[in-house]
Amino acid sequence: MGIIKEFKEFAIKGNVIDLAVGVVIGAAFGKIVSSLVDDVITPAILTPALTAANLTELNQLVIPGTAIKYGNFLSEVLAFIIVAFVLFIIIKGVNKINKKDKEAEAIVPPAPSKEEVLLTEIRDLLKAK
C-alpha cells in the first residue's frame, strides 16, 4: 500500500503536471515550427535555388550522381535554428522575470527574530514605566 500512496503523491505533484503540459505544448509548437519552415520560410528562401535548378519541390534538390537530398537537410537546419532562437528568447525572458523577482525578495528585510521581538517588548514596557 505504501508504494501506491507514494506514487499518487508523485504523480499529482505540480512538477509532473507541469512537465506533461510542457511536453504537449512542445509537440504543438514543433508542428507550428515545422509548418512555418516547410510552408513559408523554406519556399521563400529556396525558391530562387529551385527555379535556377529547374526543380519544383525541395526534396528534388540532390547532389548530382548521388542520393544525397540536401534540400530536406536545409529545411531541417532552418527548423532547428528557428526553434533554438525562439527557446533562447523565451528562456531569456523567464530569466529576466526571475531576476526581478529575486531582487524584489532581496529588498524585503527579514522578519525580526524572537529575541528581537522580546527585547523590543521589554524596551517598550520599560519606557512605559
N, C-alpha and C positions, 0 to 999 in steps of 0.2 A: 504494500500500500504506500509506503514512504516514497518509492521511486515515481509512482504515478502523480503524487502530490507535488513533488519537486518538478516534474516535467510540466505540469499545469502552470506552476508559478513561472517557470522559464518561458513557456510559450506565450503567456499573457503579458509578460513584461513589455514595456514600451519599446525597448531596443529591437526586439524581434519583429514587432509590428512595423516599426519604422523601417527596418531593413526590407521587409516584404513590400511595403509601399514604394520604397526606393527602387527595388528590382522591377516592379510593374511599370513605374514611371520611366525608368531607364529603358525598358524594352520599347515603350511607346515613343520615347524620344529618339531611340535608334531608328525606328521606322520613319519618323519625320525627317531625320537627317539623311537617311538613305534616299528617300524620295527627293529631298532638296538637291542632293548631289546628283542622283541619276537623272532626274527630270528637269532640273533647272540649271545648275551650275556647270555640270559636265557638258551638256549640249552647247551652252553658251560659250564655254572656253574652247571646246574641242571641235565645234562645227567648222571653223576655218581649216583645221587639220583634216577633218573628214572630207570636206569639199575638195581640198588640194589633192587628197589621195583617191578621189572619185569613189568614196565609200558612203554608205547610208547609215550604218549602225556602228556603234562604238566597239562592239565585240569583233568587228571585222578588222580593227587595227591590229595587225600582226607584223612581226618581223618577217620579211620575205624569206621563204625557204624553210621556215620553222613553224612550230605550233605555238609560239610564244605570243599570247594575247596581251600586249602592253596597254591596250585601251581599257580593259577591265581593271588592270593594275592601277592605272592613273585615276580611275574613278574611286577605287578603294583608298588610295592615298589622300585624295581630296576629302573623302568622308572622314578619315582619321584626323586630318588637320582641323576640320571644322569641329568635330566632337572635342578634340583636345583643347581648342581655343575656347569653346563655349564652357567647358568644365573649368578652365583656368579663370574665366571671368566670374563664374558662379562661386568658386572657392575663394577668389579674391574678395568678392562682396561679402561672403559669410565671415571671412577673417576680419574684415573691416568692422562688421557689426559686432562680432565677438570682442574685438579690441575696445570698442566704445563701451560695451557692457562691463568689461573688466576695469576700465578706467573709472566708470561710474561707481563700481563697487569699491575701488581703492579710495575714492574720495570720502565715502561714508566712514566716519570714525567708529572704531569698535565700541561696543557697549561696555560700560564700566564693570569691573569685576565685583564680586560680592563684598570683598574687603573695602573697596572704594565706596560702595553704596552705604555700608555700615558706618564707615568713617564720616561720610557726608551727613548721615542722620545724627551721629553723635555731635558733630560740629554744629548742626542746626539746633539741637537740643541745648547745647551749652550756650549758644548765642541767645536763645530764648530766655534763659535764666537771668 
